[in-house]
Amino acid sequence: MLFGWIGEAAALGTAACWAFTSVWFSAAGVRVGSLTVNMLRMPIALVWFALWGLVARGEVFPFDASAHAWVWLSISGLFGFAFGDLCLFRALVVIGPRLASLLMATAPPITAVLGWLVLGERLSLVAILGMALTTAGIAWTIAVRDPAHLGSAKVEHVPREPAERRRFALGVMLALGGALGQAIGLVLSKYGMRDDDPFASSQIRVLAGTIAFAAILTAMRRWPRVVRAFSDRTAMVQLGLGATFGPFLGVSLSLVAVQLTEAGIAASLLATAPILVIPLAVRYGGEKVGWSALLGTVLAVLGVAILVGPGAMDEP
């Protein structure tokens, strides 16, 4: 029974990694810029993957992976890292962290639908209930948190002016694009890696993301900013920690999750990262959490309990 929960445990482990990573990357982004953070996290993670591959498999790069794996995992990396992350980070600026995170809570149901269409996965009614409760709890918790503590984006209210409405609509589309990119990335990861090593599969995804971000930085002529970031030791330490627990451990555990459980269930558990950030925000960011947010947290935890319960994996 315990072995049957490895996928779910890996998904929750990923959420924990991403919770800590968000704190470190946010701090580094304030110092050197979010695009620089997005770029530098990739090669740092690739160093860890190379060391892991050398020790675990005797290969610095997964040259032994099939052409099927290289093609689909690379496409997965482009959707998940390049398209999805770029949309999300831009949405954070356009409509603010609260609304962007709220819209990102649509990733689990999108993933479940894609898992059904692409992979033929089926969820039991119990799993659907757990996924719905988890998503609702996450959305509720994010919605009731005070946006004053979550950033300085200009759009955190109902827009009235035409230009503001267009900006709001753009932000909504970007956030939904981030959710779609994450969902496609997870489903294509499962399709591409099959029974392959999740760490080697993650390395292929990160390599594809690195190439994509390098091309974006070249087109935007942002390399001087990236080079200047190396002189900020504090930011580099934060980047190193974030890359270790994010693109290396977190992403690899997420592939363990989708490999061993349904993509929709994995996505729902991965999406609990904002819930796990709350105690970190209270401890290190000075945020205050009210009873409404705690209620949403309880709802999300109840959904998680259902998802890792014995009925979630049964056929409907």
C-alpha positions, -999 to +999 in steps of 0.1 A: +000+000+000+028+024+009+045+017-025+012+027-042+015+062-027+050+069-040+036+090-068+014+111-046+042+115-020+066+127-048+040+152-059+037+166-024+075+166-021+076+187-053+051+211-039+073+215-008+104+221-030+085+247-050+073+265-019+109+270-007+120+278-043+094+305-047+109+323-016+145+321-029+137+330-065+115+359-054+143+373-033+168+368-061+144+383-087+142+415-066+180+418-068+188+408-104+155+406-122+131+377-129+143+370-165+179+366-152+166+343-125+148+322-151+179+319-172+205+312-145+184+286-127+187+263-157+225+258-161+228+255-123+203+227-124+221+211-154+253+209-133+234+190-106+218+167-133+253+160-148+267+151-113+236+129-106+238+111-139+276+105-135+271+089-101+237+071-106+240+060-143+276+066-153+264+091-179+268+129-177+240+134-203+212+109-211+226+099-245+211+065-240+175+079-241+154+070-271+146+094-299+110+093-287+120+105-252+143+133-266+116+147-289+086+146-265+105+156-234+121+185-253+087+197-264+075+193-228+104+215-216+095+242-241+059+242-230+066+239-193+096+261-188+097+285-217+060+291-227+044+284-193+069+302-171+072+332-193+034+336-194+031+332-156+059+356-148+044+382-171+010+377-157+024+383-122+034+418-134+002+426-154-025+415-130-006+408-098+003+376-079-031+371-063-051+369-095-024+352-115-021+325-088-058+321-087-060+315-124-031+290-122-053+269-100-070+258-133-039+237-141-051+205-124-084+202-143-067+211-175-041+184-169-068+159-161-086+166-193-054+164-214-044+132-195-077+117-206-074+129-242-037+121-248-029+093-223-064+077-219-063+081-182-095+078-162-102+092-127-126+076-102-153+098-087-134+099-055-103+112-073-125+138-091-139+149-057-105+152-042-091+171-071-121+195-069-117+201-032-080+207-035-084+231-064-112+249-046-092+252-014-062+266-032-083+291-051-101+302-019-069+306+000-053+327-027-084+347-033-089+358+004-052+367+010-046+405+013-030+416-020-012+443-002+013+417+009+016+400-025+032+426-047+028+459-063+012+451-097-011+479-108-041+457-116-055+441-085-091+455-088-120+454-113-108+474-143-130+502-157-111+522-183-108+506-218-070+505-216-071+489-182-097+463-194-074+454-222-045+450-198-066+429-175-077+407-203-041+402-214-031+393-179-059+367-176-048+352-210-012+351-198-021+334-165-043+308-183-014+303-207+008+296-178-017+270-165-019+255-200+018+254-204+022+236-171-005+211-180+009+203-214+044+200-199+032+174-174+012+153-198+039+153-225+065+145-199+046+113-189+041+105-226+077+111-234+095+093-206+074+062-202+095+040-179+127+060-182+146+075-153+128+107-141+160+125-134+174+119-169+140+128-183+140+161-163+175+168-176+163+167-212+134+190-203+157+215-185+182+214-214+154+223-239+143+251-215+178+264-213+182+267-250+148+284-253+157+310-226+191+316-241+174+324-275+150+347-258+178+366-239+198+369-271+168+383-290+161+408-261+198+416-257+197+409-220+230+390-216+248+420-199+223+418-171+229+381-167+266+386-165+262+414-139+242+390-117+274+370-109+287+399-089+258+397-065+268+369-041+236+370-022+215+366-053+237+338-065+233+319-032+196+323-035+197+312-071+218+281-062+193+271-035+163+277-058+178+258-087+186+228-065+151+225-050+133+237-082+145+226-116+166+198-101+148+181-072+113+196-077+110+190-114+124+155-111+100+146-083+072+159-104+081+134-131+082+106-106+047+118-096+033+117-132+050+084-139+034+067-109+000+083-107-025+099-130-015+133-144-046+151-130-040+138-095-003+147-097-012+182-109-036+187-081-010+178-055+017+199-072-007+229-070-006+228-032+027+248-033+009+281-026-006+266+005+028+254+017+042+289+011+018+304+037+038+294+068+070+306+051+054+339+043+042+343+079+076+333+093+099+353+070+076+378+052+056+391+081+023+382+064-009+377+085-032+348+077-069+351+087-095+325+094-108+325+058-074+316+044-071+288+071-105+275+060-093+273+024-062+255+036-082+229+055-104+224+024-072+218+002-057+194+028-090+175+029-088+172-009-052+160-006-062+134+019-089+121-005-064+120-034-039+099-015-067+076+000-074+041-012-104+050-034-087+076-056-070+051-078-100+028-084-116+028-118-149+046-121 
